[in-house]
Amino acid sequence: MLQLQQQADAIQTVGLRVLVVTFEGASPARRYVDETQLPWPLLIDEKRELYQAFTMGAGSRWDVLGPASWSVYFKLMARGRLPRRPTGDITQLGGDVLIDPSGIVRLHHVGTGPADRPSVESLLHVVRPASKD
């Protein structure tokens, strides 16, 4: 999420609208918004209906707690941001879905853990008009 926030201007420039989804309840979600200064709407999906609709199930503990995840956490700590203590199901996978204005899914990425996210540049590439050479 930090990568997206750092590229908020570029995201706005291409007209991409971001909606963040969590399965956690209102209180942890509110804390997350306050702590991260999340600039986008946050949808609470406690029943995980969107997660199920986009095939985002449970990951293995190795994917969620393994070396790739620790690498992400160490990078956060190097920037002065401490990882939040988990309050919910740590095995729930997340991902990224880009849906165009006509409702067509243009990108569907289910992460294998917290470290598995497409780069912001790859997300922007999906929505940028093709350049004419």
N, CA, C and O atoms as CSV, one atom per row, in Angstrom:
chain,resi,resn,atom,element,x,y,z
A,1,MET,N,N,0.816,-1.180,0.000
A,1,MET,CA,C,0.000,0.000,0.000
A,1,MET,C,C,0.866,1.252,0.000
A,1,MET,O,O,0.497,2.274,-0.578
A,2,LEU,N,N,2.020,1.164,0.652
A,2,LEU,CA,C,2.926,2.304,0.705
A,2,LEU,C,C,3.362,2.720,-0.697
A,2,LEU,O,O,3.444,3.910,-1.000
A,3,GLN,N,N,3.641,1.734,-1.552
A,3,GLN,CA,C,4.045,2.052,-2.937
A,3,GLN,C,C,2.942,2.817,-3.654
A,3,GLN,O,O,3.221,3.779,-4.370
A,4,LEU,N,N,1.703,2.404,-3.472
A,4,LEU,CA,C,0.588,3.112,-4.097
A,4,LEU,C,C,0.493,4.543,-3.574
A,4,LEU,O,O,0.303,5.479,-4.350
A,5,GLN,N,N,0.622,4.710,-2.275
A,5,GLN,CA,C,0.527,6.045,-1.697
A,5,GLN,C,C,1.639,6.955,-2.214
A,5,GLN,O,O,1.416,8.145,-2.439
A,6,GLN,N,N,2.836,6.397,-2.402
A,6,GLN,CA,C,3.944,7.192,-2.906
A,6,GLN,C,C,3.727,7.617,-4.356
A,6,GLN,O,O,4.318,8.597,-4.809
A,7,GLN,N,N,2.895,6.898,-5.075
A,7,GLN,CA,C,2.614,7.210,-6.477
A,7,GLN,C,C,1.217,7.801,-6.663
A,7,GLN,O,O,0.662,7.739,-7.760
A,8,ALA,N,N,0.650,8.368,-5.611
A,8,ALA,CA,C,-0.722,8.877,-5.662
A,8,ALA,C,C,-0.919,9.909,-6.774
A,8,ALA,O,O,-1.967,9.923,-7.418
A,9,ASP,N,N,0.071,10.768,-7.007
A,9,ASP,CA,C,-0.058,11.772,-8.068
A,9,ASP,C,C,-0.140,11.113,-9.442
A,9,ASP,O,O,-0.976,11.491,-10.262
A,10,ALA,N,N,0.719,10.136,-9.695
A,10,ALA,CA,C,0.695,9.437,-10.988
A,10,ALA,C,C,-0.608,8.675,-11.167
A,10,ALA,O,O,-1.139,8.609,-12.276
A,11,ILE,N,N,-1.123,8.104,-10.100
A,11,ILE,CA,C,-2.389,7.374,-10.146
A,11,ILE,C,C,-3.525,8.333,-10.494
A,11,ILE,O,O,-4.395,8.008,-11.302
A,12,GLN,N,N,-3.511,9.497,-9.888
A,12,GLN,CA,C,-4.549,10.484,-10.171
A,12,GLN,C,C,-4.428,11.008,-11.601
A,12,GLN,O,O,-5.441,11.250,-12.258
A,13,THR,N,N,-3.212,11.181,-12.081
A,13,THR,CA,C,-2.985,11.701,-13.432
A,13,THR,C,C,-3.610,10.822,-14.505
A,13,THR,O,O,-4.145,11.328,-15.491
A,14,VAL,N,N,-3.544,9.494,-14.317
A,14,VAL,CA,C,-4.116,8.590,-15.324
A,14,VAL,C,C,-5.600,8.317,-15.075
A,14,VAL,O,O,-6.231,7.560,-15.813
A,15,GLY,N,N,-6.145,8.933,-14.039
A,15,GLY,CA,C,-7.578,8.785,-13.778
A,15,GLY,C,C,-7.963,7.490,-13.093
A,15,GLY,O,O,-9.132,7.104,-13.108
A,16,LEU,N,N,-7.005,6.822,-12.497
A,16,LEU,CA,C,-7.280,5.567,-11.799
A,16,LEU,C,C,-7.911,5.880,-10.454
A,16,LEU,O,O,-7.398,6.704,-9.697
A,17,ARG,N,N,-9.015,5.227,-10.161
A,17,ARG,CA,C,-9.675,5.380,-8.860
A,17,ARG,C,C,-9.344,4.152,-8.027
A,17,ARG,O,O,-9.498,3.020,-8.486
A,18,VAL,N,N,-8.896,4.378,-6.818
A,18,VAL,CA,C,-8.449,3.305,-5.929
A,18,VAL,C,C,-9.490,3.090,-4.839
A,18,VAL,O,O,-10.001,4.044,-4.251
A,19,LEU,N,N,-9.793,1.838,-4.582
A,19,LEU,CA,C,-10.651,1.432,-3.481
A,19,LEU,C,C,-9.900,0.342,-2.731
A,19,LEU,O,O,-9.509,-0.662,-3.325
A,20,VAL,N,N,-9.700,0.525,-1.458
A,20,VAL,CA,C,-8.980,-0.438,-0.629
A,20,VAL,C,C,-10.017,-1.284,0.092
A,20,VAL,O,O,-11.012,-0.766,0.597
A,21,VAL,N,N,-9.777,-2.593,0.138
A,21,VAL,CA,C,-10.721,-3.514,0.772
A,21,VAL,C,C,-10.015,-4.237,1.915
A,21,VAL,O,O,-8.876,-4.680,1.770
A,22,THR,N,N,-10.692,-4.352,3.038
A,22,THR,CA,C,-10.183,-5.120,4.168
A,22,THR,C,C,-11.287,-6.026,4.701
A,22,THR,O,O,-12.474,-5.736,4.551
A,23,PHE,N,N,-10.881,-7.117,5.319
A,23,PHE,CA,C,-11.850,-8.014,5.948
A,23,PHE,C,C,-11.955,-7.733,7.436
A,23,PHE,O,O,-12.804,-8.306,8.119
A,24,GLU,N,N,-11.096,-6.853,7.947
A,24,GLU,CA,C,-11.121,-6.545,9.370
A,24,GLU,C,C,-12.305,-5.636,9.695
A,24,GLU,O,O,-12.865,-4.995,8.805
A,25,GLY,N,N,-12.673,-5.585,10.941
A,25,GLY,CA,C,-13.821,-4.794,11.382
A,25,GLY,C,C,-13.555,-3.296,11.364
A,25,GLY,O,O,-12.472,-2.840,10.997
A,26,ALA,N,N,-14.569,-2.546,11.771
A,26,ALA,CA,C,-14.516,-1.081,11.690
A,26,ALA,C,C,-13.407,-0.477,12.546
A,26,ALA,O,O,-12.714,0.436,12.097
A,27,SER,N,N,-13.230,-0.966,13.758
A,27,SER,CA,C,-12.231,-0.376,14.651
A,27,SER,C,C,-10.802,-0.547,14.117
A,27,SER,O,O,-10.074,0.442,14.029
A,28,PRO,N,N,-10.372,-1.777,13.756
A,28,PRO,CA,C,-9.025,-1.904,13.177
A,28,PRO,C,C,-8.884,-1.154,11.849
A,28,PRO,O,O,-7.817,-0.619,11.547
A,29,ALA,N,N,-9.947,-1.115,11.066
A,29,ALA,CA,C,-9.898,-0.406,9.787
A,29,ALA,C,C,-9.697,1.093,10.025
A,29,ALA,O,O,-8.912,1.732,9.325
A,30,ARG,N,N,-10.389,1.641,10.988
A,30,ARG,CA,C,-10.251,3.064,11.309
A,30,ARG,C,C,-8.828,3.371,11.773
A,30,ARG,O,O,-8.243,4.376,11.369
A,31,ARG,N,N,-8.270,2.500,12.626
A,31,ARG,CA,C,-6.885,2.691,13.083
A,31,ARG,C,C,-5.925,2.675,11.898
A,31,ARG,O,O,-5.007,3.492,11.827
A,32,TYR,N,N,-6.141,1.733,10.958
A,32,TYR,CA,C,-5.279,1.627,9.780
A,32,TYR,C,C,-5.328,2.914,8.958
A,32,TYR,O,O,-4.290,3.425,8.538
A,33,VAL,N,N,-6.519,3.430,8.731
A,33,VAL,CA,C,-6.674,4.668,7.965
A,33,VAL,C,C,-5.949,5.814,8.673
A,33,VAL,O,O,-5.250,6.598,8.031
A,34,ASP,N,N,-6.114,5.911,9.986
A,34,ASP,CA,C,-5.466,6.971,10.755
A,34,ASP,C,C,-3.939,6.837,10.732
A,34,ASP,O,O,-3.227,7.820,10.527
A,35,GLU,N,N,-3.444,5.612,10.945
A,35,GLU,CA,C,-1.999,5.380,11.009
A,35,GLU,C,C,-1.315,5.607,9.660
A,35,GLU,O,O,-0.205,6.138,9.605
A,36,THR,N,N,-1.967,5.211,8.592
A,36,THR,CA,C,-1.336,5.284,7.269
A,36,THR,C,C,-1.728,6.528,6.485
A,36,THR,O,O,-1.173,6.798,5.420
A,37,GLN,N,N,-2.681,7.283,7.011
A,37,GLN,CA,C,-3.220,8.451,6.301
A,37,GLN,C,C,-3.684,8.046,4.901
A,37,GLN,O,O,-3.393,8.721,3.913
A,38,LEU,N,N,-4.393,6.956,4.844
A,38,LEU,CA,C,-4.884,6.391,3.587
A,38,LEU,C,C,-5.710,7.427,2.834
A,38,LEU,O,O,-6.695,7.937,3.367
A,39,PRO,N,N,-5.320,7.742,1.600
A,39,PRO,CA,C,-6.039,8.787,0.863
A,39,PRO,C,C,-7.249,8.292,0.079
A,39,PRO,O,O,-7.939,9.087,-0.559
A,40,TRP,N,N,-7.513,6.993,0.120
A,40,TRP,CA,C,-8.592,6.424,-0.679
A,40,TRP,C,C,-9.667,5.809,0.208
A,40,TRP,O,O,-9.428,5.534,1.384
A,41,PRO,N,N,-10.848,5.593,-0.357
A,41,PRO,CA,C,-11.920,4.953,0.422
A,41,PRO,C,C,-11.525,3.530,0.831
A,41,PRO,O,O,-10.834,2.825,0.096
A,42,LEU,N,N,-11.974,3.135,2.007
A,42,LEU,CA,C,-11.715,1.799,2.528
A,42,LEU,C,C,-13.050,1.090,2.698
A,42,LEU,O,O,-13.933,1.567,3.411
A,43,LEU,N,N,-13.186,-0.040,2.044
A,43,LEU,CA,C,-14.396,-0.847,2.119
A,43,LEU,C,C,-14.147,-2.014,3.068
A,43,LEU,O,O,-13.142,-2.714,2.945
A,44,ILE,N,N,-15.047,-2.219,3.999
A,44,ILE,CA,C,-14.929,-3.337,4.947
A,44,ILE,C,C,-15.768,-4.494,4.428
A,44,ILE,O,O,-16.974,-4.363,4.219
A,45,ASP,N,N,-15.111,-5.622,4.225
A,45,ASP,CA,C,-15.741,-6.828,3.682
A,45,ASP,C,C,-15.527,-7.976,4.669
A,45,ASP,O,O,-14.799,-8.927,4.384
A,46,GLU,N,N,-16.172,-7.873,5.831
A,46,GLU,CA,C,-15.958,-8.872,6.887
A,46,GLU,C,C,-16.354,-10.284,6.452
A,46,GLU,O,O,-15.773,-11.261,6.924
A,47,LYS,N,N,-17.323,-10.395,5.570
A,47,LYS,CA,C,-17.733,-11.726,5.090
A,47,LYS,C,C,-16.823,-12.233,3.974
A,47,LYS,O,O,-16.950,-13.377,3.537
A,48,ARG,N,N,-15.914,-11.391,3.519
A,48,ARG,CA,C,-14.928,-11.719,2.484
A,48,ARG,C,C,-15.564,-12.103,1.153
A,48,ARG,O,O,-15.038,-12.942,0.421
A,49,GLU,N,N,-16.674,-11.493,0.855
A,49,GLU,CA,C,-17.365,-11.792,-0.405
A,49,GLU,C,C,-16.553,-11.347,-1.618
A,49,GLU,O,O,-16.501,-12.060,-2.620
A,50,LEU,N,N,-15.922,-10.181,-1.538
A,50,LEU,CA,C,-15.068,-9.740,-2.644
A,50,LEU,C,C,-13.821,-10.610,-2.760
A,50,LEU,O,O,-13.391,-10.946,-3.863
A,51,TYR,N,N,-13.249,-10.969,-1.628
A,51,TYR,CA,C,-12.086,-11.854,-1.641
A,51,TYR,C,C,-12.438,-13.166,-2.353
A,51,TYR,O,O,-11.674,-13.652,-3.187
A,52,GLN,N,N,-13.587,-13.723,-2.019
A,52,GLN,CA,C,-14.023,-14.971,-2.652
A,52,GLN,C,C,-14.318,-14.763,-4.129
A,52,GLN,O,O,-13.947,-15.593,-4.958
A,53,ALA,N,N,-14.977,-13.669,-4.463
A,53,ALA,CA,C,-15.324,-13.403,-5.859
A,53,ALA,C,C,-14.078,-13.295,-6.732
A,53,ALA,O,O,-14.107,-13.663,-7.906
A,54,PHE,N,N,-12.989,-12.791,-6.163
A,54,PHE,CA,C,-11.747,-12.640,-6.924
A,54,PHE,C,C,-10.714,-13.700,-6.554
A,54,PHE,O,O,-9.515,-13.491,-6.736
A,55,THR,N,N,-11.175,-14.832,-6.036
A,55,THR,CA,C,-10.372,-16.029,-5.720
A,55,THR,C,C,-9.163,-15.729,-4.845
A,55,THR,O,O,-8.076,-16.261,-5.069
A,56,MET,N,N,-9.359,-14.884,-3.859
A,56,MET,CA,C,-8.293,-14.576,-2.910
A,56,MET,C,C,-8.551,-15.367,-1.638
A,56,MET,O,O,-9.248,-14.904,-0.735
A,57,GLY,N,N,-7.982,-16.559,-1.578
A,57,GLY,CA,C,-8.178,-17.451,-0.449
A,57,GLY,C,C,-7.080,-17.303,0.583
A,57,GLY,O,O,-6.525,-16.221,0.769
A,58,ALA,N,N,-6.776,-18.392,1.244
A,58,ALA,CA,C,-5.755,-18.403,2.290
A,58,ALA,C,C,-4.415,-18.806,1.709
A,58,ALA,O,O,-4.336,-19.675,0.841
A,59,GLY,N,N,-3.363,-18.167,2.194
A,59,GLY,CA,C,-2.003,-18.514,1.797
A,59,GLY,C,C,-1.370,-19.412,2.836
A,59,GLY,O,O,-1.893,-19.572,3.939
A,60,SER,N,N,-0.258,-19.987,2.482
A,60,SER,CA,C,0.469,-20.822,3.442
A,60,SER,C,C,1.209,-19.927,4.436
A,60,SER,O,O,1.506,-18.770,4.137
A,61,ARG,N,N,1.493,-20.453,5.585
A,61,ARG,CA,C,2.230,-19.677,6.587
A,61,ARG,C,C,3.614,-19.292,6.051
A,61,ARG,O,O,4.121,-18.223,6.391
A,62,TRP,N,N,4.230,-20.134,5.225
A,62,TRP,CA,C,5.539,-19.822,4.656
A,62,TRP,C,C,5.445,-18.584,3.749
A,62,TRP,O,O,6.300,-17.701,3.807
A,63,ASP,N,N,4.419,-18.532,2.927
A,63,ASP,CA,C,4.232,-17.373,2.052
A,63,ASP,C,C,3.996,-16.104,2.859
A,63,ASP,O,O,4.502,-15.035,2.516
A,64,VAL,N,N,3.232,-16.229,3.923
A,64,VAL,CA,C,2.848,-15.063,4.704
A,64,VAL,C,C,3.948,-14.631,5.676
A,64,VAL,O,O,4.127,-13.437,5.914
A,65,LEU,N,N,4.679,-15.585,6.233
A,65,LEU,CA,C,5.682,-15.264,7.246
A,65,LEU,C,C,7.110,-15.540,6.813
A,65,LEU,O,O,8.032,-15.380,7.612
A,66,GLY,N,N,7.317,-15.952,5.567
A,66,GLY,CA,C,8.639,-16.342,5.081
A,66,GLY,C,C,9.546,-15.161,4.751
A,66,GLY,O,O,9.207,-14.007,5.013
A,67,PRO,N,N,10.704,-15.472,4.171
A,67,PRO,CA,C,11.732,-14.465,3.895
A,67,PRO,C,C,11.274,-13.310,2.999
A,67,PRO,O,O,11.690,-12.172,3.218
A,68,ALA,N,N,10.438,-13.568,2.011
A,68,ALA,CA,C,9.983,-12.488,1.123
A,68,ALA,C,C,9.198,-11.446,1.916
A,68,ALA,O,O,9.339,-10.245,1.685
A,69,SER,N,N,8.380,-11.906,2.841
A,69,SER,CA,C,7.602,-10.971,3.663
A,69,SER,C,C,8.506,-10.183,4.598
A,69,SER,O,O,8.320,-8.979,4.774
A,70,TRP,N,N,9.487,-10.853,5.200
A,70,TRP,CA,C,10.390,-10.158,6.111
A,70,TRP,C,C,11.187,-9.093,5.374
A,70,TRP,O,O,11.502,-8.048,5.943
A,71,SER,N,N,11.508,-9.345,4.135
A,71,SER,CA,C,12.211,-8.345,3.337
A,71,SER,C,C,11.376,-7.067,3.232
A,71,SER,O,O,11.902,-5.963,3.378
A,72,VAL,N,N,10.085,-7.222,2.980
A,72,VAL,CA,C,9.187,-6.066,2.900
A,72,VAL,C,C,9.138,-5.353,4.249
A,72,VAL,O,O,9.206,-4.126,4.304
A,73,TYR,N,N,9.020,-6.113,5.332
A,73,TYR,CA,C,8.936,-5.517,6.662
A,73,TYR,C,C,10.229,-4.771,7.022
A,73,TYR,O,O,10.173,-3.694,7.615
A,74,PHE,N,N,11.389,-5.335,6.668
A,74,PHE,CA,C,12.658,-4.659,6.947
A,74,PHE,C,C,12.761,-3.346,6.170
A,74,PHE,O,O,13.279,-2.358,6.690
A,75,LYS,N,N,12.272,-3.330,4.933
A,75,LYS,CA,C,12.289,-2.093,4.145
A,75,LYS,C,C,11.406,-1.034,4.796
A,75,LYS,O,O,11.769,0.142,4.841
A,76,LEU,N,N,10.243,-1.454,5.302
A,76,LEU,CA,C,9.371,-0.519,6.017
A,76,LEU,C,C,10.070,0.051,7.249
A,76,LEU,O,O,10.027,1.255,7.501
A,77,MET,N,N,10.712,-0.830,8.008
A,77,MET,CA,C,11.382,-0.387,9.230
A,77,MET,C,C,12.539,0.549,8.903
A,77,MET,O,O,12.801,1.489,9.655
A,78,ALA,N,N,13.233,0.308,7.794
A,78,ALA,CA,C,14.332,1.193,7.387
A,78,ALA,C,C,13.819,2.592,7.069
A,78,ALA,O,O,14.555,3.571,7.190
A,79,ARG,N,N,12.555,2.682,6.660
A,79,ARG,CA,C,11.941,3.984,6.374
A,79,ARG,C,C,11.273,4.580,7.613
A,79,ARG,O,O,10.612,5.615,7.534
A,80,GLY,N,N,11.451,3.919,8.750
A,80,GLY,CA,C,10.892,4.447,9.989
A,80,GLY,C,C,9.455,4.048,10.257
A,80,GLY,O,O,8.810,4.614,11.140
A,81,ARG,N,N,8.941,3.076,9.504
A,81,ARG,CA,C,7.558,2.632,9.712
A,81,ARG,C,C,7.579,1.220,10.283
A,81,ARG,O,O,8.114,0.300,9.663
A,82,LEU,N,N,7.008,1.056,11.438
A,82,LEU,CA,C,6.937,-0.264,12.047
A,82,LEU,C,C,5.735,-1.008,11.495
A,82,LEU,O,O,4.660,-0.429,11.338
A,83,PRO,N,N,5.913,-2.306,11.195
A,83,PRO,CA,C,4.756,-3.087,10.743
A,83,PRO,C,C,3.704,-3.140,11.839
A,83,PRO,O,O,4.019,-3.193,13.027
A,84,ARG,N,N,2.468,-3.125,11.418
A,84,ARG,CA,C,1.366,-3.247,12.377
A,84,ARG,C,C,1.282,-4.670,12.890
A,84,ARG,O,O,1.531,-5.623,12.152
A,85,ARG,N,N,0.937,-4.806,14.136
A,85,ARG,CA,C,0.699,-6.138,14.698
A,85,ARG,C,C,-0.601,-6.662,14.085
A,85,ARG,O,O,-1.609,-5.956,14.075
A,86,PRO,N,N,-0.581,-7.893,13.574
A,86,PRO,CA,C,-1.799,-8.406,12.947
A,86,PRO,C,C,-2.940,-8.518,13.948
A,86,PRO,O,O,-2.752,-8.915,15.098
A,87,THR,N,N,-4.122,-8.156,13.477
A,87,THR,CA,C,-5.300,-8.257,14.339
A,87,THR,C,C,-6.289,-9.278,13.812
A,87,THR,O,O,-7.262,-9.614,14.488
A,88,GLY,N,N,-6.047,-9.766,12.627
A,88,GLY,CA,C,-6.991,-10.697,12.022
A,88,GLY,C,C,-6.281,-11.915,11.463
A,88,GLY,O,O,-5.214,-12.309,11.934
A,89,ASP,N,N,-6.877,-12.485,10.478
A,89,ASP,CA,C,-6.391,-13.693,9.819
A,89,ASP,C,C,-5.165,-13.359,8.975
A,89,ASP,O,O,-5.288,-12.729,7.925
A,90,ILE,N,N,-3.981,-13.778,9.427
A,90,ILE,CA,C,-2.760,-13.440,8.697
A,90,ILE,C,C,-2.585,-14.256,7.422
A,90,ILE,O,O,-1.724,-13.936,6.602
A,91,THR,N,N,-3.379,-15.295,7.241
A,91,THR,CA,C,-3.219,-16.109,6.039
A,91,THR,C,C,-4.095,-15.638,4.873
A,91,THR,O,O,-3.958,-16.146,3.760
A,92,GLN,N,N,-4.988,-14.679,5.111
A,92,GLN,CA,C,-5.852,-14.182,4.037
A,92,GLN,C,C,-5.002,-13.486,2.979
A,92,GLN,O,O,-4.282,-12.533,3.277
A,93,LEU,N,N,-5.089,-13.968,1.745
A,93,LEU,CA,C,-4.349,-13.355,0.649
A,93,LEU,C,C,-5.070,-12.111,0.152
A,93,LEU,O,O,-6.294,-12.004,0.232
A,94,GLY,N,N,-4.296,-11.192,-0.352
A,94,GLY,CA,C,-4.832,-9.986,-0.974
A,94,GLY,C,C,-4.447,-9.980,-2.436
A,94,GLY,O,O,-3.978,-10.982,-2.975
A,95,GLY,N,N,-4.646,-8.869,-3.055
A,95,GLY,CA,C,-4.280,-8.779,-4.457
A,95,GLY,C,C,-4.650,-7.431,-5.021
A,95,GLY,O,O,-4.971,-6.492,-4.292
A,96,ASP,N,N,-4.600,-7.358,-6.332
A,96,ASP,CA,C,-4.920,-6.138,-7.044
A,96,ASP,C,C,-5.836,-6.483,-8.200
A,96,ASP,O,O,-5.595,-7.440,-8.937
A,97,VAL,N,N,-6.884,-5.699,-8.351
A,97,VAL,CA,C,-7.842,-5.897,-9.442
A,97,VAL,C,C,-8.073,-4.535,-10.084
A,97,VAL,O,O,-8.403,-3.568,-9.398
A,98,LEU,N,N,-7.900,-4.463,-11.400
A,98,LEU,CA,C,-8.214,-3.241,-12.134
A,98,LEU,C,C,-9.428,-3.514,-13.000
A,98,LEU,O,O,-9.429,-4.422,-13.832
A,99,ILE,N,N,-10.460,-2.713,-12.791
A,99,ILE,CA,C,-11.706,-2.853,-13.543
A,99,ILE,C,C,-11.916,-1.555,-14.309
A,99,ILE,O,O,-11.893,-0.474,-13.721
A,100,ASP,N,N,-12.123,-1.657,-15.621
A,100,ASP,CA,C,-12.290,-0.434,-16.411
A,100,ASP,C,C,-13.708,0.117,-16.231
A,100,ASP,O,O,-14.566,-0.553,-15.656
A,101,PRO,N,N,-13.954,1.337,-16.724
A,101,PRO,CA,C,-15.275,1.958,-16.512
A,101,PRO,C,C,-16.448,1.161,-17.069
A,101,PRO,O,O,-17.582,1.343,-16.626
A,102,SER,N,N,-16.190,0.278,-18.036
A,102,SER,CA,C,-17.291,-0.524,-18.574
A,102,SER,C,C,-17.457,-1.849,-17.827
A,102,SER,O,O,-18.279,-2.680,-18.212
A,103,GLY,N,N,-16.677,-2.048,-16.758
A,103,GLY,CA,C,-16.836,-3.240,-15.933
A,103,GLY,C,C,-15.968,-4.417,-16.338
A,103,GLY,O,O,-16.132,-5.511,-15.797
A,104,ILE,N,N,-15.055,-4.226,-17.268
A,104,ILE,CA,C,-14.177,-5.311,-17.713
A,104,ILE,C,C,-12.944,-5.356,-16.814
A,104,ILE,O,O,-12.292,-4.336,-16.589
A,105,VAL,N,N,-12.629,-6.549,-16.304
A,105,VAL,CA,C,-11.444,-6.724,-15.472
A,105,VAL,C,C,-10.223,-6.707,-16.384
A,105,VAL,O,O,-10.072,-7.570,-17.249
A,106,ARG,N,N,-9.359,-5.724,-16.185
A,106,ARG,CA,C,-8.154,-5.561,-17.010
A,106,ARG,C,C,-6.920,-6.175,-16.374
A,106,ARG,O,O,-5.954,-6.491,-17.068
A,107,LEU,N,N,-6.945,-6.346,-15.049
A,107,LEU,CA,C,-5.833,-6.986,-14.349
A,107,LEU,C,C,-6.414,-7.674,-13.123
A,107,LEU,O,O,-7.232,-7.102,-12.401
A,108,HIS,N,N,-5.985,-8.899,-12.899
A,108,HIS,CA,C,-6.425,-9.666,-11.734
A,108,HIS,C,C,-5.202,-10.386,-11.195
A,108,HIS,O,O,-4.742,-11.371,-11.773
A,109,HIS,N,N,-4.678,-9.887,-10.083
A,109,HIS,CA,C,-3.478,-10.473,-9.481
A,109,HIS,C,C,-3.795,-10.873,-8.049
A,109,HIS,O,O,-4.159,-10.035,-7.224
A,110,VAL,N,N,-3.654,-12.157,-7.765
A,110,VAL,CA,C,-3.808,-12.657,-6.399
A,110,VAL,C,C,-2.408,-12.887,-5.858
A,110,VAL,O,O,-1.649,-13.692,-6.397
A,111,GLY,N,N,-2.073,-12.181,-4.798
A,111,GLY,CA,C,-0.747,-12.324,-4.208
A,111,GLY,C,C,-0.605,-13.645,-3.479
A,111,GLY,O,O,-1.586,-14.222,-3.010
A,112,THR,N,N,0.636,-14.119,-3.391
A,112,THR,CA,C,0.910,-15.328,-2.620
A,112,THR,C,C,1.312,-14.993,-1.192
A,112,THR,O,O,1.545,-15.887,-0.378
A,113,GLY,N,N,1.392,-13.700,-0.891
A,113,GLY,CA,C,1.753,-13.217,0.436
A,113,GLY,C,C,1.909,-11.710,0.379
A,113,GLY,O,O,1.733,-11.113,-0.683
A,114,PRO,N,N,2.237,-11.081,1.504
A,114,PRO,CA,C,2.323,-9.627,1.544
A,114,PRO,C,C,3.358,-9.037,0.580
A,114,PRO,O,O,3.214,-7.894,0.145
A,115,ALA,N,N,4.378,-9.792,0.250
A,115,ALA,CA,C,5.445,-9.288,-0.620
A,115,ALA,C,C,5.122,-9.435,-2.099
A,115,ALA,O,O,5.843,-8.896,-2.939
A,116,ASP,N,N,4.069,-10.144,-2.432
A,116,ASP,CA,C,3.756,-10.429,-3.834
A,116,ASP,C,C,2.684,-9.474,-4.334
A,116,ASP,O,O,1.491,-9.772,-4.273
A,117,ARG,N,N,3.122,-8.330,-4.826
A,117,ARG,CA,C,2.222,-7.336,-5.395
A,117,ARG,C,C,2.836,-6.834,-6.691
A,117,ARG,O,O,4.058,-6.724,-6.798
A,118,PRO,N,N,2.007,-6.531,-7.669
A,118,PRO,CA,C,2.560,-5.945,-8.886
A,118,PRO,C,C,3.102,-4.543,-8.593
A,118,PRO,O,O,2.627,-3.862,-7.684
A,119,SER,N,N,4.078,-4.130,-9.355
A,119,SER,CA,C,4.615,-2.783,-9.167
A,119,SER,C,C,3.561,-1.759,-9.571
A,119,SER,O,O,2.665,-2.048,-10.364
A,120,VAL,N,N,3.682,-0.581,-9.021
A,120,VAL,CA,C,2.754,0.488,-9.381
A,120,VAL,C,C,2.885,0.792,-10.870
A,120,VAL,O,O,1.889,1.054,-11.543
A,121,GLU,N,N,4.104,0.757,-11.379
A,121,GLU,CA,C,4.319,1.021,-12.806
A,121,GLU,C,C,3.562,0.015,-13.670
A,121,GLU,O,O,2.994,0.396,-14.694
A,122,SER,N,N,3.543,-1.249,-13.283
A,122,SER,CA,C,2.802,-2.241,-14.080
A,122,SER,C,C,1.297,-1.999,-14.009
A,122,SER,O,O,0.585,-2.251,-14.980
A,123,LEU,N,N,0.806,-1.512,-12.864
A,123,LEU,CA,C,-0.613,-1.163,-12.757
A,123,LEU,C,C,-0.934,0.029,-13.656
A,123,LEU,O,O,-1.942,0.033,-14.363
A,124,LEU,N,N,-0.070,1.032,-13.620
A,124,LEU,CA,C,-0.293,2.214,-14.450
A,124,LEU,C,C,-0.208,1.891,-15.927
A,124,LEU,O,O,-0.920,2.482,-16.738
A,125,HIS,N,N,0.658,0.958,-16.280
A,125,HIS,CA,C,0.799,0.554,-17.684
A,125,HIS,C,C,-0.512,0.004,-18.252
A,125,HIS,O,O,-0.822,0.192,-19.428
A,126,VAL,N,N,-1.263,-0.668,-17.406
A,126,VAL,CA,C,-2.534,-1.238,-17.843
A,126,VAL,C,C,-3.542,-0.149,-18.238
A,126,VAL,O,O,-4.341,-0.331,-19.158
A,127,VAL,N,N,-3.491,0.982,-17.530
A,127,VAL,CA,C,-4.491,2.018,-17.774
A,127,VAL,C,C,-4.020,3.166,-18.667
A,127,VAL,O,O,-4.835,3.958,-19.142
A,128,ARG,N,N,-2.719,3.258,-18.893
A,128,ARG,CA,C,-2.219,4.332,-19.769
A,128,ARG,C,C,-2.545,4.022,-21.209
A,128,ARG,O,O,-2.473,2.866,-21.626
A,129,PRO,N,N,-2.901,5.033,-21.976
A,129,PRO,CA,C,-3.123,4.804,-23.403
A,129,PRO,C,C,-1.817,4.386,-24.068
A,129,PRO,O,O,-0.741,4.852,-23.690
A,130,ALA,N,N,-1.918,3.516,-25.047
A,130,ALA,CA,C,-0.719,3.066,-25.765
A,130,ALA,C,C,-0.076,4.257,-26.454
A,130,ALA,O,O,-0.757,5.066,-27.085
A,131,SER,N,N,1.254,4.358,-26.326
A,131,SER,CA,C,1.940,5.466,-26.977
A,131,SER,C,C,2.100,5.166,-28.461
A,131,SER,O,O,2.288,4.020,-28.870
A,132,LYS,N,N,2.021,6.201,-29.232
A,132,LYS,CA,C,2.155,6.068,-30.688
A,132,LYS,C,C,3.579,6.408,-31.072
A,132,LYS,O,O,4.058,7.510,-30.803
A,133,ASP,N,N,4.247,5.470,-31.696
A,133,ASP,CA,C,5.639,5.697,-32.113
A,133,ASP,C,C,5.728,6.013,-33.575
A,133,ASP,O,O,6.822,6.232,-34.094
